[in-house]
Amino acid sequence: MGGVSPQSYYERQLRVSGWGSEGQKRLEKARVLMVGIGGLGCPAASALARTGLGGLILADFDRVEASNLPRQTLFTPADCGELKVEVARRELSLANPWLHLETTSRVDAQQVKALVENVDLVLEGTDNLETKFLVHDACRSVGKPLILGALYQWEFLTTVFRFDQSPSPCWRCLYPEQPLDGCVGGCADVGVAGALAGLAGNHMALTATRLLLGLESATGTLLYDATDGTTRTLKWQHRPDCSCAGAKGDWSWLASGFEPSPRELTSVSWDSLTASQRAVVVDLREKSEIREGDWNWFEQRGSRVLHRPWSQWSNVSQTWEPEFNYLLVCEKGWRSEKALQALPSGVTARSLLGGFQRIRAFS
């Protein structure tokens, strides 16, 4: 390791007030789960890896693509097409050879309980509301602190949930009805300033470090606007009739609310489809997301393409021909899964697993 020892590696942070050797020992015993290795996850994981954690679990199902590179700082053009978690593990192992790293794919209902039970703290940085609420509810049930981040053009927010303390207001106190994915637009829809992701991800890592050291840290939501450099804080009270009342240790919601439905079981890969099963491709992306040649890829393989953007899905009367098989496609496969659930029961349709990102990675 070039003569570098842990003592010399961590020397400067040990001098920080409230840190010291005792704080370093606390970090060495801590395990953290990072959900999403994207614009937020890359800087957050990079900063946390260098603190001297006992273990860091990286969770993401996605592959690196060119549009990630301005803000996802663990990746380079040479990494395009590779699994993000594998590239991140390789880079972080080089950055801190004493760190124990684990990887897993997309966090889902089947594995979320085991993941959050075996860590001390969770960071969530995906652009998918369903995943955010799933991780939030799991952390609430097991009583683990959660730091949640989100990006929007020139703004970011980070929210700290102290589910290790009681009582603790939760996200469902604020949003009794879970919003639909795509309701505010993800990075692919509305864009994001690359440097903003680094600022937000490092803020998440700094907050996580303070919590793991046993230091006080602000709770609630911090909103930062890069257009004028202003910040706002949002706090809310625990709602007595919220589902979080007495929720610690209660996993009944996971069994009852996240059972896969028949529609969910029909998300499929392209290679598993016959020509008739992909006769009509329905592109749910917004016009700004569509790249030149995207539809040609399907048309060259004998599919007809329709454009029915997700933002208008519930507002426009859709006509479905019973004799056709429809393949719903979006950028990553999340919106198409949601759209699949809303189709009339007589429509034969499937959702393309991984969406256009997976098609690009393998084409």
N, C-alpha and C positions, 0 to 999 in steps of 0.2 A: 504493500500500500504506500510505497514511496516514503517510508519512514514516518507517516502520519499516524498518530495514536489517538484514541478517543479523548484523552485528556487535552491534547493540543487542539483537536477538532472543536471541542465544546468550550474552550477556554474563555472566550469573550462573553458568551451568554451566561456563564456561571457567575459573572460579576454583576449581573443585572439585579437590582433590588427586588426581593421577593422570589428570586430564582435560586441561585446557589447550588451547592452539592445536594442538599435535601430535595430541592425541586427537581434536579436532574434525576435523582433516584425514583421520584414519582413518575416522571416521564418514561423511564426505562421499564416500568411495570405496566404502562398504559397501552391499550390496543384501540385503534381508531378505524372506523369504516368511512371511506370516501365514496359516495354514490354519485357517479357521473364524472368521467375524466375528460371534460370539455374545457370551455373557456374559464369556468370557475374551478373545476377540479384540478386542472394542471398547475396553476400557481399555488393553490391551497395544498395539494399533495406535495409539491416541491418544497414549500416552506416547512411543512410539518415533518417531512422526511429528514430534514436537517436538524431538527430539535433533539433527536435522540429517543424517539418513541420506541417502545418495546415491539410494536407491530403495527403495520398499516395494511388494511385490506382495500384493494382497488376494485370497484364494481362498475362495469360498463360492457355492453354487448356490441358497441359500434366499432367501425373501422375508420382509420384516418383518411380524410379526403382534403383536397387542396383548399377548399373554402374554410377549413378549420385553422389553417396555419397562422393567420395574422394574430390570433388570440390564444391558441392552444399551444403554449410555449414549450411543451415537452416533445413536440413533433417537428419534423423537417419534411421537405418534399420527398426525400428518399423513403419515408415511412408510409406514404399513401398506399392504401389497400391493406395495411397490417391492422391487427386488432389493437385498439388503443391501450387496453390493459397490459398487453405484452410489451409494447414499446415503452410505456410508462414504467413498467417494472424494470426493464433494462436500463433506462436512463437514471432512475432513482437508486438502483443498486450501485451504479457508478458514483453517484453523488454522495451516498452514505453506505459504505460496505458493511456496516454493523447493523443495519436496519433489517428486520424480518418482514418480508413482503409476501402478501398473498393476493390472488386475483380471483374474480368470479365474473359471470356474465350479468346481464340485466337483472336487477333485483325485482322479484315477482312474489306473488302471494305464497308460492310453494316454499320459498327459502328465506323470506324476510324475517320470520320469527327467530330462526337459528342464528342469522347474521347479527341482529341487534342484541340478542341475549349474550353474545360472546365478546362484546366490545364495551369500552368505557364511555365512548362518545361517538356520535354520528354527524357527519357533514353531508348535506344533500345539495347537489349543484346541477341537476338535470334541467332540461327545458320542457319537462313533461309533467303536467299537473297530476295525472293519475299516480305516477311514481312518487311525487312529492307527498301526496296525501297518504299513500300506502306506508311510506317510511315514517311520516309524522305519526300515524296511528299506531304503528308498531313500537316506536320509541315511547309513546305515551303509555302503552300497555305494559311495557317492560320497565318503565321508569328510568330511561336513559336520556341525558341531555342531547339536544339536537340543534345544530346550526344550519339554517336553510338559506340559500342564496338564489338570486334571480337577476337577470340582466334584461334591459329594454332600451335599445338605441343608445342614449346618452345617460341613462340612469341605472343604478343598481339598488337592490335592497338586500339586507341580511337580517334574519330573524333568529333570535336565541330563545329556545324553549327549555326551561329548567324542569323537565319532567322528573328529575331526581329529587326535586323539592315538591312539597305539597302544601296548599293547593297551587296549581300552576295553570293559568289560562292557556287554552290550546287554540289551534287554528279553526277548529269547528265551533268554538265559542264565537269567532268572528264571522265564519262562513258556514252556517248550518247546512246549506246546500252546496255540495262540491261543484265548483265551476267546471265547464267542459274544457278539454284540451283545445287550444287554438283560439280561445275566447279573446285573448289580448295579443296574440301573434308571437311566435317564437323567433329566434334569430334568423331562421331561413325566410320568415315572412317579412319582418320589419327591419332586420339588420341590427348590428351592434358595433360600437366602437371598440376596437381590439384592446387598447390600453386600459379601458374601463374594466375589462375582465380581470386583468392582473391586480388592479386596485381592490376589487371586490374579493377575489380569491385570497389575497394576502390578508385582508381584513377578517375573513372567515378563519384563516389559520391562526392569526393573532388572538382572536377571541377564544378559539379552541385551546390554545396554549395556556392562556390565563385560567381557563376552567380546569384544565388538567393539573395545573400547579396549585390549585386550591385558592386562587385569587378571585376577588370580586370582578364581575363583568356585567355590563349593562344588559338587561333583558328587553324583550319587545323587538320592534322593527326599526332599523336604521335605513332611511332613504337618502340616497346621495344623487344630486343632479350635477353632472359635469358641465352643463352649459353655463352655470354661474358659481359652481363650487359650494352650493348650499347643502346643508343636511337638515333632515327633520326626523323626529322620532315618533313612533306610534306605539301606544300601549293600550291594552284593553283589559277589562275585568273578566274574571271567571263567570260564566253564565250558569246559574244553578241548574237549569234544565238541559244543559249540554250533555252529550253522550260521554264526555270525559269525566263526569261525576262518578267517582269510585271506579274509574276505568283501569287503574293499575292492577295488573294480574288478570284482567278480563280479555280473553282472546276470542270471545264468541263472535265478534264482528268479522273476524278473519274467516271463520268457517261458514258463516251465513251470507256475508256480503261479497265474497270474492271467489265463489265457486265458478269454474269455467262453464260458460253456457255453450250450447251446440254451435252457435255462431262463432264463438271464440276459438273453437276447435278447428275452424275452417281457414285459419290463417296459414298460408302455405308458401313454400319456396317455388320459384319459377320452374326449376327443373322437374318438379313433381307433377306439373300440370300437363294435361293433354291439349292438343290444339283446340278442341271444342270447349275446354274449360277456361280458356283464355281468349275466346272469340271476340269479346268486347272488353276493352280496358277502359276503366273510368278513372281519370286523373283528378284527384281531389285537391291538388295544390292550387295556390293562388297564381295568378298570371305572372307575378314577379319572380316566382320560384322556377318557372319552366325554362329550361335551357334549350338552346338550338340542338336539334337532333334527338331529344328525348323521345318524342313520339315516333320518329323514324325507326328507332330500335325495335319497338313493338310492331310497327307496320311491316317491317322487313321479315318479321316472323309470323305474319299472317293475321295479326290482330287489328281490329278497328278501335280507334281511340275516341272517347268522348271526354269533354272537359266540363266537370261539374264541381266548382270550387267549394271547399269545406265551409267558407264564410257564408255561403248562400244555401247550404245544404238543407237547413230547416225552413228556409223562406220561399223556396221555389218548388212548385209542384213537379215531381219527377215522374216520368213515364218509363215503365219497365216492361220489356217484352218477355213473356213467359218462356218463349222458345229459345232464348239466349242464355248463355252462361256469362256472368259478369265478373271481372276481376278488378277490385277496388285498389287503387294505388295512391300513396302519398309519399312524402319525402323519406320518412323513417318507418312507416307502418303503423303508427299510433292512431292517426286520424282515420285511416281506413278501417282499423279495428272498431273504432267508435261508430263509424258510418254503417258498418256491417250490422250492428245491433239495431239500427233504426230502420232497416229495410223491411218491407212487407213480407210476411211469412211465405208467400208464394214465389218470391224471387230467388233464383239460384245464383248465389254469389259467394266469392271468397275474397279474403284480404291478402295482398302480397306481403309476405314476411320480410321485414327489413326495408321495404319500399325501394325508392330509386337509389338510395345510398348503397344498398346491397347489390343492385343491378350494376351500378357503376364500378363497384369494387371488383366484380368478377367478369366484367365484359372487356 
